[in-house]
């Protein structure tokens, strides 16, 4: 599992939301745009929210969800950009507050200091999105340069079907 020469490297941070099962759509879109991809998932996301074996086969790299031991080599090169998708209420609030209690959130917190483009596709219910802390977190993260896609609640429409998540929007937001 080695880096492909000349390709930019994209970190994809995945949180525990039902739509995470379709993260392969984002990976495919990124690979079609000539990105090499590494996935960092919250510990809960790796517990049944995505097919870890399929994602690892698709990226050619192990999913990261825990810190490496001192002295271990870095499993991913530094990112050229980062996408958080789907990003949940919990992660948005911890990220904005700088509470780096998981590798996924610590990675997002670190992006500010790295100065790389960051895009986020929130997957948050309308009820949680109305919470003042969440609104404050969005303001803070936007002020830090994070580019947000339209919110996605996952709620079925009038016809009973769920809207498309629009994974590719994250890549478009990176510019």
C-alpha positions, 0 to 999 in steps of 0.5 A: 500500500504505497502512495501513487507518484504525483497524485494529490492525497485526500483524507476522507473523514467518515462519521457514524451516520446511516448514509456512511454506508455509501462512502464508496461513492465519494471515494469513486468520485475522488479517484475519478478526479485523480485523487488518492484517498485515505479514510479516517473513521470515527470508532463508532462509524467502523462498528457497522456504519460502513463496509470496512473491507470494501473501503479498504479494498477500494482505497488500497489502504487500511481505514484509520480510527485510532492513533498510531503508536510512537515510532510507527510510520505514518500510514498516510502522507500529509493531506492535500485536502480533507473532506468530512462526509458524512459529518454528524452533529457530535463531530461538528460541535467537537471539531469547533470546540477543539475537543480532539478525543478521537483520531477523526476529530483530531484530524479535523482539528489539525486541518486548520493549522495545515492550511489545506482546503476542507469541505464538510457535508453534514448529516444532521436532523433538522431538530439537532440542526436547530440547536444553538451550539450547532449553529455556533459551531458552523459559524466558527468552522466557516470562519476557519475556512471550512466549506460546507455543503447543504445540510442533509437530514436524511428525512424522507420527502413527501413521496417517502424516498430519501434525497440523494446525499450528493457525495460529489459536492464535497469535491466541488467545494474543494475547488 
